[in-house]
Amino acid sequence: MLSELVRFLKACFRPSSDKYVHAGPDAGGRQDGLLWYKDSGQHMCGEFSMAVVQANNLLEDQSQIESGSLSLNESGPYGTFVGVYDGHGGPETSRFVNNHLFHNLKRFTSEQQSMSVDVIRKAFEATEEGFMSLVSRLWPISPQIAAVGSCCLVGIICNGTLYIANLGDSRAVLGRVVKATGEVLAMQLSTEHNASIESVRQELHSLHPDDSNIVVLKHNVWRVKGIIQISRSIGDVYLKKAEFNREPLYAKFRVHEPLKRPVLSSEPSILVHQLQPHDQFIIFASDGLWEHFNNQEAVDIVQNNPRSGIAKRMVKAALQAAAEKREMRYSDLNKIDRGVRRHFHDDITVIVVYLDSNLMSRASTVKFPSISIRGGGVNIPHNTLAPCTTIPTDIAGT
């Protein structure tokens, strides 16, 4: 049984080599220390730029951009898929999402022969069920995986429509030009699920009227059950199913009273937006970026700089801000290795997707080479599994 589970674990958490092949002409990115980046690439509806900087010992942020067929059939529909998955407690869930969510989406798109809100919800649901099944199988040998989870931000561009689906506190922001002035203004597209937001706390209280401790202010930070800041995620099954909120799970993750219902949800908030010619670009980023910049500041960086390398520029600007907050030089921050680096900033993922209205109008009829790119990090030996049995160091924040 042990050998079977280890093989299963490896297959799910460490993608096979073919999944990391960067298909098409947009070959993969470059690594510079803890920074991975792809300065420029072409998706079906315009250009894009990606960058990831690692802070945790094992990269917990995972990300991808896929462009081409959004179904298992080459007949389409066609479009672009963007995913940013900010893990917490370890990399297991975000890796799982990175390997399964897009495939689930393609499966349901094939069944319905179109893209829709229903397809997206089913893809999220299937990914959550898949990870729960994995936790059930691993529980006897690695119970701490029950305390690992991930935020999940997805953007899909298909037939001139933009779908944004979100769990947790990653964020998608649109840069939209104002025709009268030429100014580019920020428009937040994603709904966030963090207990620091009053409406989220109100939602939790309404869902759990009999639980006075559903949200607790702990060290000046609002946390669900005094443990975790986000209210929706993939994974974190210890706060969704009572059977995983018991020994041998570490006591710090066990709630005192039996779980009558799931504390966290995996139901994404989904926005549907008809793209217009004045919609210029979308910034997808984990909360590691938004700790340092507000929406308009991020849009201004994109608008006022060249397209090539813009995601890397934004990550470096966030690192500069993190260094200034600690009254240290950027160059000194860059010398700090992964793991220790987490005390100074989080993993940060940024994907900037530019929107070309001319390309979008032809996207459903013109054949475009498919691309599939994953955000990178520091390589670890292939026989290394994420340390499921160690205590997650940052489960409370994401």
GUNU-308970 format. One record per residue (C-alpha): residue number from 1; residue in one letter; y, x, z. Coordinates in steps of 0.02 Angstrom, whole numbers, plus 50000, padded with zeros to 5 digits. Example, Ala and Ser with C-alpha at 12.3 -4.5 7.8 and 13.67 -1.06 7.14 Angstrom:
% GUNU-308970
[1,"A",[49775,50615,50390]] [2,"S",[49947,50684,50357]] 
END
This chain:
% GUNU-308970
[1,"M",[50000,50000,50000]] [2,"L",[50120,50140,50044]] [3,"S",[50098,50229,49878]] [4,"E",[50120,50066,49784]] [5,"L",[50283,50028,49873]] [6,"V",[50350,50203,49846]] [7,"R",[50315,50189,49659]] [8,"F",[50397,50019,49657]] [9,"L",[50547,50087,49753]] [10,"K",[50570,50232,49633]] [11,"A",[50561,50117,49482]] [12,"C",[50695,50003,49552]] [13,"F",[50814,50130,49627]] [14,"R",[50804,50276,49508]] [15,"P",[50832,50215,49332]] [16,"S",[50714,50283,49202]] [17,"S",[50788,50411,49084]] [18,"D",[50809,50288,48942]] [19,"K",[50923,50178,49046]] [20,"Y",[51044,50322,49066]] [21,"V",[51051,50363,48881]] [22,"H",[51226,50327,48817]] [23,"A",[51190,50234,48656]] [24,"G",[51300,50235,48503]] [25,"P",[51441,50354,48458]] [26,"D",[51523,50343,48629]] [27,"A",[51414,50475,48713]] [28,"G",[51421,50489,48902]] [29,"G",[51552,50558,49019]] [30,"R",[51587,50724,49103]] [31,"Q",[51568,50787,49281]] [32,"D",[51704,50888,49370]] [33,"G",[51647,50918,49548]] [34,"L",[51637,50747,49631]] [35,"L",[51733,50666,49488]] [36,"W",[51642,50587,49340]] [37,"Y",[51744,50522,49196]] [38,"K",[51741,50459,49017]] [39,"D",[51916,50476,48950]] [40,"S",[51899,50357,48804]] [41,"G",[51774,50248,48714]] [42,"Q",[51771,50098,48599]] [43,"H",[51702,49927,48646]] [44,"M",[51696,49776,48533]] [45,"C",[51870,49715,48580]] [46,"G",[51967,49878,48601]] [47,"E",[51963,50042,48695]] [48,"F",[51906,50082,48871]] [49,"S",[51915,50222,48999]] [50,"M",[51803,50250,49153]] [51,"A",[51808,50362,49306]] [52,"V",[51713,50376,49470]] [53,"V",[51744,50491,49618]] [54,"Q",[51609,50511,49748]] [55,"A",[51645,50518,49934]] [56,"N",[51479,50466,50012]] [57,"N",[51333,50586,50020]] [58,"L",[51242,50469,49900]] [59,"L",[51357,50379,49779]] [60,"E",[51366,50197,49834]] [61,"D",[51479,50140,49691]] [62,"Q",[51383,50099,49532]] [63,"S",[51461,50040,49369]] [64,"Q",[51425,50003,49188]] [65,"I",[51500,49947,49024]] [66,"E",[51393,49865,48891]] [67,"S",[51455,49809,48722]] [68,"G",[51356,49725,48584]] [69,"S",[51233,49582,48599]] [70,"L",[51246,49487,48763]] [71,"S",[51074,49410,48739]] [72,"L",[50898,49473,48707]] [73,"N",[50919,49415,48527]] [74,"E",[51014,49518,48399]] [75,"S",[51090,49355,48339]] [76,"G",[51208,49362,48488]] [77,"P",[51323,49304,48558]] [78,"Y",[51414,49472,48553]] [79,"G",[51541,49540,48674]] [80,"T",[51579,49664,48813]] [81,"F",[51508,49666,48990]] [82,"V",[51590,49766,49131]] [83,"G",[51513,49787,49303]] [84,"V",[51578,49872,49461]] [85,"Y",[51457,49870,49609]] [86,"D",[51523,49937,49774]] [87,"G",[51376,49966,49890]] [88,"H",[51380,49979,50079]] [89,"G",[51252,50044,50202]] [90,"G",[51173,50146,50062]] [91,"P",[51157,50148,49872]] [92,"E",[50999,50043,49856]] [93,"T",[51077,49874,49819]] [94,"S",[51212,49934,49701]] [95,"R",[51082,50033,49604]] [96,"F",[50971,49879,49596]] [97,"V",[51114,49772,49531]] [98,"N",[51159,49905,49402]] [99,"N",[50981,49901,49337]] [100,"H",[50950,49713,49338]] [101,"L",[51105,49603,49329]] [102,"F",[51148,49633,49145]] [103,"H",[50967,49609,49093]] [104,"N",[50961,49446,49190]] [105,"L",[51121,49390,49105]] [106,"K",[51048,49428,48933]] [107,"R",[50891,49331,48977]] [108,"F",[50986,49173,49025]] [109,"T",[51106,49190,48879]] [110,"S",[50955,49194,48764]] [111,"E",[50886,49036,48843]] [112,"Q",[51050,48940,48825]] [113,"Q",[51101,49028,48664]] [114,"S",[51279,49046,48727]] [115,"M",[51384,49122,48865]] [116,"S",[51438,49006,49006]] [117,"V",[51479,48995,49191]] [118,"D",[51304,48926,49218]] [119,"V",[51225,49080,49135]] [120,"I",[51326,49195,49248]] [121,"R",[51280,49100,49407]] [122,"K",[51095,49106,49359]] [123,"A",[51106,49293,49326]] [124,"F",[51182,49324,49498]] [125,"E",[51053,49211,49580]] [126,"A",[50908,49299,49494]] [127,"T",[50976,49470,49545]] [128,"E",[50993,49415,49726]] [129,"E",[50817,49342,49725]] [130,"G",[50749,49501,49649]] [131,"F",[50827,49610,49782]] [132,"M",[50767,49494,49921]] [133,"S",[50591,49508,49850]] [134,"L",[50608,49697,49854]] [135,"V",[50664,49694,50036]] [136,"S",[50515,49585,50081]] [137,"R",[50396,49710,50003]] [138,"L",[50480,49861,50083]] [139,"W",[50507,49785,50256]] [140,"P",[50344,49854,50330]] [141,"I",[50388,50035,50286]] [142,"S",[50577,50036,50269]] [143,"P",[50654,49892,50367]] [144,"Q",[50831,49962,50367]] [145,"I",[50848,49915,50184]] [146,"A",[50881,49739,50250]] [147,"A",[51052,49803,50307]] [148,"V",[51104,49870,50136]] [149,"G",[51211,49768,50017]] [150,"S",[51337,49774,49876]] [151,"C",[51495,49692,49814]] [152,"C",[51480,49638,49634]] [153,"L",[51624,49623,49510]] [154,"V",[51585,49573,49331]] [155,"G",[51693,49544,49178]] [156,"I",[51627,49471,49015]] [157,"I",[51726,49456,48853]] [158,"C",[51643,49339,48730]] [159,"N",[51718,49241,48584]] [160,"G",[51896,49262,48647]] [161,"T",[51852,49204,48823]] [162,"L",[51858,49313,48978]] [163,"Y",[51740,49274,49122]] [164,"I",[51770,49357,49290]] [165,"A",[51637,49340,49425]] [166,"N",[51653,49419,49596]] [167,"L",[51566,49442,49763]] [168,"G",[51658,49545,49895]] [169,"D",[51820,49641,49883]] [170,"S",[51821,49736,49719]] [171,"R",[51959,49675,49605]] [172,"A",[52002,49638,49422]] [173,"V",[52185,49637,49372]] [174,"L",[52257,49588,49203]] [175,"G",[52409,49673,49127]] [176,"R",[52506,49541,49030]] [177,"V",[52664,49574,48929]] [178,"V",[52815,49460,48949]] [179,"K",[52879,49429,48773]] [180,"A",[53060,49402,48824]] [181,"T",[53078,49568,48915]] [182,"G",[52931,49675,48858]] [183,"E",[52886,49700,49041]] [184,"V",[52700,49707,49084]] [185,"L",[52659,49606,49239]] [186,"A",[52502,49607,49347]] [187,"M",[52394,49452,49362]] [188,"Q",[52247,49459,49483]] [189,"L",[52094,49380,49405]] [190,"S",[51962,49397,49541]] [191,"T",[51945,49302,49704]] [192,"E",[51906,49416,49851]] [193,"H",[51790,49380,49996]] [194,"N",[51850,49485,50143]] [195,"A",[51871,49421,50320]] [196,"S",[52045,49501,50327]] [197,"I",[52102,49356,50216]] [198,"E",[52146,49200,50315]] [199,"S",[52074,49079,50186]] [200,"V",[51906,49172,50195]] [201,"R",[51905,49154,50385]] [202,"Q",[51944,48969,50368]] [203,"E",[51802,48950,50243]] [204,"L",[51681,49035,50363]] [205,"H",[51736,48924,50508]] [206,"S",[51713,48768,50402]] [207,"L",[51539,48824,50349]] [208,"H",[51489,48870,50527]] [209,"P",[51582,48747,50641]] [210,"D",[51456,48773,50782]] [211,"D",[51479,48963,50786]] [212,"S",[51635,49022,50878]] [213,"N",[51590,49203,50838]] [214,"I",[51569,49184,50650]] [215,"V",[51722,49298,50629]] [216,"V",[51774,49421,50764]] [217,"L",[51928,49532,50776]] [218,"K",[51854,49702,50816]] [219,"H",[51964,49858,50828]] [220,"N",[52103,49760,50740]] [221,"V",[51988,49720,50592]] [222,"W",[51915,49547,50557]] [223,"R",[51727,49556,50535]] [224,"V",[51594,49426,50499]] [225,"K",[51487,49415,50658]] [226,"G",[51583,49568,50715]] [227,"I",[51484,49674,50592]] [228,"I",[51540,49667,50411]] [229,"Q",[51706,49633,50326]] [230,"I",[51646,49544,50168]] [231,"S",[51582,49366,50167]] [232,"R",[51488,49369,50001]] [233,"S",[51372,49500,49928]] [234,"I",[51208,49543,49845]] [235,"G",[51086,49602,49978]] [236,"D",[51133,49611,50163]] [237,"V",[50980,49503,50189]] [238,"Y",[50985,49532,50377]] [239,"L",[51130,49408,50379]] [240,"K",[51047,49286,50260]] [241,"K",[50868,49264,50322]] [242,"A",[50814,49257,50504]] [243,"E",[50650,49346,50465]] [244,"F",[50748,49506,50431]] [245,"N",[50863,49496,50582]] [246,"R",[50739,49562,50711]] [247,"E",[50653,49720,50764]] [248,"P",[50627,49850,50695]] [249,"L",[50801,49826,50618]] [250,"Y",[50925,49929,50718]] [251,"A",[51001,49832,50862]] [252,"K",[51179,49857,50795]] [253,"F",[51137,49741,50649]] [254,"R",[51045,49606,50745]] [255,"V",[51142,49451,50796]] [256,"H",[51112,49383,50970]] [257,"E",[51068,49205,50921]] [258,"P",[50939,49153,50789]] [259,"L",[51008,49128,50614]] [260,"K",[51010,48941,50578]] [261,"R",[51082,48966,50404]] [262,"P",[51138,49114,50297]] [263,"V",[51295,49197,50366]] [264,"L",[51339,49281,50200]] [265,"S",[51333,49202,50027]] [266,"S",[51284,49268,49856]] [267,"E",[51377,49131,49762]] [268,"P",[51507,49215,49650]] [269,"S",[51683,49154,49624]] [270,"I",[51703,49135,49436]] [271,"L",[51863,49124,49334]] [272,"V",[51870,49077,49149]] [273,"H",[52022,49137,49053]] [274,"Q",[52061,49111,48869]] [275,"L",[52129,49278,48810]] [276,"Q",[52299,49278,48726]] [277,"P",[52386,49409,48616]] [278,"H",[52501,49455,48762]] [279,"D",[52351,49502,48871]] [280,"Q",[52353,49692,48857]] [281,"F",[52219,49765,48970]] [282,"I",[52109,49733,49122]] [283,"I",[52085,49851,49270]] [284,"F",[51916,49836,49357]] [285,"A",[51905,49938,49518]] [286,"S",[51815,49949,49684]] [287,"D",[51919,49928,49841]] [288,"G",[51933,50117,49855]] [289,"L",[52075,50105,49728]] [290,"W",[52159,49951,49802]] [291,"E",[52173,50035,49973]] [292,"H",[52309,50142,49894]] [293,"F",[52393,50035,49760]] [294,"N",[52445,49855,49742]] [295,"N",[52413,49760,49581]] [296,"Q",[52581,49795,49499]] [297,"E",[52577,49980,49544]] [298,"A",[52407,49996,49460]] [299,"V",[52468,49902,49305]] [300,"D",[52622,50013,49295]] [301,"I",[52513,50170,49294]] [302,"V",[52412,50102,49148]] [303,"Q",[52563,50040,49052]] [304,"N",[52665,50200,49072]] [305,"N",[52532,50327,49025]] [306,"P",[52423,50371,48874]] [307,"R",[52262,50272,48854]] [308,"S",[52146,50421,48845]] [309,"G",[52099,50474,49021]] [310,"I",[52191,50332,49106]] [311,"A",[52048,50290,49226]] [312,"K",[52037,50472,49280]] [313,"R",[52226,50475,49304]] [314,"M",[52216,50321,49417]] [315,"V",[52075,50396,49522]] [316,"K",[52172,50559,49542]] [317,"A",[52328,50460,49592]] [318,"A",[52225,50372,49726]] [319,"L",[52159,50539,49788]] [320,"Q",[52337,50606,49795]] [321,"A",[52387,50454,49899]] [322,"A",[52237,50480,50014]] [323,"A",[52286,50662,50039]] [324,"E",[52466,50617,50078]] [325,"K",[52410,50490,50208]] [326,"R",[52317,50630,50296]] [327,"E",[52463,50750,50273]] [328,"M",[52358,50870,50171]] [329,"R",[52367,50944,49997]] [330,"Y",[52272,50866,49853]] [331,"S",[52192,51034,49816]] [332,"D",[52126,51045,49994]] [333,"L",[52053,50869,49985]] [334,"N",[51961,50918,49826]] [335,"K",[51874,51059,49919]] [336,"I",[51791,50939,50041]] [337,"D",[51611,50901,49996]] [338,"R",[51528,50732,49979]] [339,"G",[51479,50652,50144]] [340,"V",[51622,50732,50241]] [341,"R",[51738,50668,50105]] [342,"R",[51702,50489,50160]] [343,"H",[51813,50518,50313]] [344,"F",[51961,50537,50194]] [345,"H",[51928,50406,50059]] [346,"D",[51794,50290,49992]] [347,"D",[51696,50304,49831]] [348,"I",[51818,50249,49695]] [349,"T",[51772,50170,49529]] [350,"V",[51899,50123,49395]] [351,"I",[51865,50048,49224]] [352,"V",[52014,50005,49112]] [353,"V",[51974,49892,48965]] [354,"Y",[52107,49873,48830]] [355,"L",[52115,49712,48730]] [356,"D",[52146,49715,48542]] [357,"S",[52175,49537,48481]] [358,"N",[52135,49585,48301]] [359,"L",[51965,49655,48352]] [360,"M",[51930,49504,48463]] [361,"S",[51959,49385,48319]] [362,"R",[51827,49478,48216]] [363,"A",[51706,49521,48357]] [364,"S",[51584,49379,48324]] [365,"T",[51568,49418,48138]] [366,"V",[51583,49608,48120]] [367,"K",[51432,49716,48164]] [368,"F",[51479,49841,48300]] [369,"P",[51372,49985,48367]] [370,"S",[51304,49940,48538]] [371,"I",[51357,50048,48686]] [372,"S",[51283,50063,48860]] [373,"I",[51367,50179,48984]] [374,"R",[51341,50201,49171]] [375,"G",[51467,50279,49289]] [376,"G",[51399,50443,49357]] [377,"G",[51397,50545,49516]] [378,"V",[51325,50705,49586]] [379,"N",[51145,50722,49530]] [380,"I",[51010,50726,49664]] [381,"P",[50831,50784,49637]] [382,"H",[50724,50656,49545]] [383,"N",[50600,50648,49688]] [384,"T",[50736,50602,49812]] [385,"L",[50739,50424,49875]] [386,"A",[50891,50353,49961]] [387,"P",[50867,50368,50150]] [388,"C",[50825,50187,50188]] [389,"T",[50766,50232,50362]] [390,"T",[50928,50317,50415]] [391,"I",[51067,50222,50501]] [392,"P",[51195,50161,50373]] [393,"T",[51360,50242,50419]] [394,"D",[51481,50119,50341]] [395,"I",[51400,49949,50342]] [396,"A",[51553,49868,50420]] [397,"G",[51672,49910,50279]] [398,"T",[51650,49910,50093]] 
END
